[in-house]
Amino acid sequence: MRIVLGITGSSGAVYAAEFLKQCDADKYLVVSKWGKVLLKEELGISEKDLLPSVKRQFSDEDLTAPLASGSNHFDACVILPCSTSTLGKIASGIGDTLITRTAQVALKERYKLILCIRETPLSTITVEQCAALSRAGAIIMPISPPLYFVPKTVDEYINAFVDKLLGIIGLRSSKGWRSEELE
């Protein structure tokens, strides 16, 4: 399975780093200019520190990268975290970076596109953009981990979201609320 991970400048770098560790697939990484700042400020790392967890990294400025073409199949494009600016560009059909162009490819080719927004509250404009993208086939997945497992640590909180995301992609069957009652 091929997964593209875009990291943008919205808070939540720890979720992207943990996703890369746990996702058992071929992963292709694209980090925006502000995503690089986010990694440094929140985790004290650079995108180079993520390279052991990915098959290949592409520059967000490289619109000639293979990810920019619908002729190159991938199974899912995950933008984690997804800034509302990035979401707005995608909703408006703007593909001026590799991340936004790859999202356009996912939409037009009907590949899975998962936008993990980490912003609150949301403006009406952003809610409307989320609705438009959802109608177009994107999955809008706010970074809102399930709490019904009663996480006791921050790591458990982060892992609960990553587990849910891996389930949405189809790489893992995540444990559901009271799921044991279905057995």
Stockholm file with secondary structure:
# STOCKHOLM 1.0

chainA/1-183         MRIVLGITGSSGAVYAAEFLKQCDADKYLVVSKWGKVLLKEELGISEKDLLPSVKRQFSDEDLTAPLASGSNHFDACVILPCSTSTLGKIASGIGDTLITRTAQVALKERYKLILCIRETPLSTITVEQCAALSRAGAIIMPISPPLYFVPKTVDEYINAFVDKLLGIIGLRSSKGWRSEELE
#=GR chainA/1-183 SS CEEEEEECSSSCHHHHHHHHHHCCSEEEEEECHHHHHHIIIIISCCGGGGGGGCSEEEETTCTTSGGGCTTSCCSEEEEEEECHHHHHHHHTTCCCSHHHHHHHHHHHHTCEEEEEECCSSCCHHHHHHHHHHHHTTCEECCSCCCCTTCCCSHHHHHHHHHHHHHHHHTSCCCCCTTGGGGC
#=GC SS_cons         CEEEEEECSSSCHHHHHHHHHHCCSEEEEEECHHHHHHIIIIISCCGGGGGGGCSEEEETTCTTSGGGCTTSCCSEEEEEEECHHHHHHHHTTCCCSHHHHHHHHHHHHTCEEEEEECCSSCCHHHHHHHHHHHHTTCEECCSCCCCTTCCCSHHHHHHHHHHHHHHHHTSCCCCCTTGGGGC
//
